Amino acid sequence: MTNIYFESVLMAWSSIISNKMRSLLTMLGIIIGVAAVIALMSIGYGVQSSIESNISSLGTNTITITPGTGRKPGIRPAAGSMQTLTYKDYEAIKNLPNISYAAPLVNTSYVVVNGNKNWTTRIYGCTEDYAKLSDLNVSEGRFWTAREYNERARVAVIGQTVATSLFGEESPIGQKIRINGDPFTVIGLLEAKGYSFMDQDDRILIPFTTVQERMLHITYVNNIAISSENSSDLSQIETDVTNLLRLRHHIATGADDDFSIQNSQDLLKTMESTTRTLTIFLGSIAAISLLVGGIGIMNIMLVSVTERTKEIGIRKALGATYEMIIVQFLIESVTVSVAGGLIGVILGIIISKIIPYVSTLTTVLTVTPILGSFLFSVLIGLIFGIYPAQKAAKLNPIDALHYE
């Protein structure tokens, strides 16, 4: 029996090789389908990886509190523009359990000038804890001291984009810049962070006290950022913060909060769910090509049955059983789909590797789409080969021998 299977495989390959162009056209749907599934799903996984990386670069295990409710209907003011959070709220929050770092934040945009060069950037008034929870480190220079913070000193730590725009290749450390007409001394240069939803290097960090009291002349804060060592603690911290702020702000039971809380883990889960759905959608669309390829296999196998009617009659006359004929034609259809699947896998991997070089998209190759699309292509060959195989096996040997 094993010898019969081996002979059937040899006959299948012989049929494919003797009709090269027809075999290639038959396999084309499978090749395109497998390659498309692998390439599109690698793009989907790449998008998911990029989003996860972007969110992680903003700070892992973090909670951001902003003024204003997110549930109230109607026109909502811009995030951070309301005045319901204060520095005293921050001082109360940082004493809650399970919090590693807590930092108040005020921010605005200014034109920054160095000689005849100017650059519009975002100014962040913050504490050094904000840099720690956001994973911001200096590559040159230093952060401000406690004395500079308390004295509301005009010192600045700038990002790589700002440094390049204002100083070019020159070191900015110790240089003077003017922000809103006031002189500031650059004491530090941040390590490059890259692009994560926005240019993370296009920013200037200044002591919170300096920005709040000397530049903006305000008593409220735009945000309060919190981090924890364990992501499992974030839900409890969120509950504790909500209860604390409602108590401090004298919010009646049943009334809306006058603040919003964003949990980085919740955001990450939402984005992961969205990108996973997108990846499955892309893979499903590509899989349609595999079905089209299966129809092509069935069509060509029906033609093959017609062409080889007399051969089938001779085989049956010599004792070939129904099962033998079925096996022969099923092996032929599966062989075509396996060959197309292998070529499609190679093509899909090559395309996935090329995409990052010709576009801004990132791709991530995984075993699942490669193995899944190949096995699906084999299954397609098996399913769509059944009808032609049955038609061949049911031929009457006498009628088949007289077929012209």
C-alpha positions, 0 to 999 in steps of 0.5 A: 500500500505504501508503494501505491502512495509513493507511485501516486506522488511520483505521478503527481509530480510528473503531471505538474512538471509535464504541464509547467505553465498550467501547474504554475497558474493552478498554484498561483492562487495558493501562492498569492493567498499564502504570501498575502496572509503572511505579509499582512499579518506580519504588518498587523503584528508590527503595528501591534508591537509599535503601539505597545512600544510607544505606550511603554515609552510613555511610562509603564504602570502609570496613571495620569490624572487630568482635571475635568470629567470624561463622562459629562455630555456636551463640549468638553474642554481640552485636557488639562485646561480646567482648574480642578487639580491643585498642588495640594492634591498632588501632595495628598496623592503621593502619600497613598500606598503602593505609589512609587513616584508621583509628580505634578505637571504644568505644560504650555508651548513657547517659542525658544530662541538661541541667537538668530535661531528659534524653535516652537516646542512644549515646555513641561514644568515638572519635578525630577520624579516625573522624569523617573516615572517617564523614564527620561534620562540625561545623556549630558549634563544633569537635572536641577538640584533641590535648591534650584527647584525651591528657588524657582531657578531658570534652568532647563533640560532640553530634548534632542530635537530642540538641541539640534534645532537651536544648537546644531552639532554644538553642545548645549550644556551651559548655553543660554536660551530665551523662553518667552523673553526670559533667559534660561541656562541649559543644564542637561540634554535628554537621551533620545526617545524617538517618536511615540504618538508625538516627537518625544525629543521635542520638549524642554523640562523646567522646574515645576515651581519656575513654570507655575509661579514665574512663567504661567502665574497659576495655582492649579496643575494640568496633570498629576502622574503616578507610577507603581512597581506592580501593574496589579496595584494600579486598579487599587491605586485608581480606586484610592485616588478617586476616593481621595479626590472626591473627598477633597473636592467635596463631590456629592454622592452620585455626582460626576467626578471633576477629574479623569483617570487614565490607566496605562495598562487599560490603554495598552489592553484596549490598543492590543485588542484593537490591533489584534482585531485588525490583524485577524481582519487582514489575515481573513481578507488574504485567506479569501485568495486561498479559497480562490486558489482552491477553486483553481485546483478543482477546475484543473483537476476536473480538466485532468480527469477528462484528459486522462479518462482512458488512463483511468479506464486502463487502471481500473481494468487492471484492478485499481480500486475505487479507493486507489483512484481516489487516493491518486487524484487527492495526492495530486491536488494536495501536491499542487497545494503543498508546492504552492504553499511552500512557494507562498511561504518563501514569498511571504517571508521575503515580502515581510522582510522587504516592507520595512525598507520600502515604507515606514511600516514595521513587520513582525514575523511569527510562526503562527501565520506561516504554519497556519497559512501553509496547513490551510493551503494543504487543507484547501487542496484536499477539500477541493480535490475530493470532487474531481477524485470522486468523479474519476473513481466513479468512471465506468471502466468500459466507458472510460476505455472507449472515451475519445 
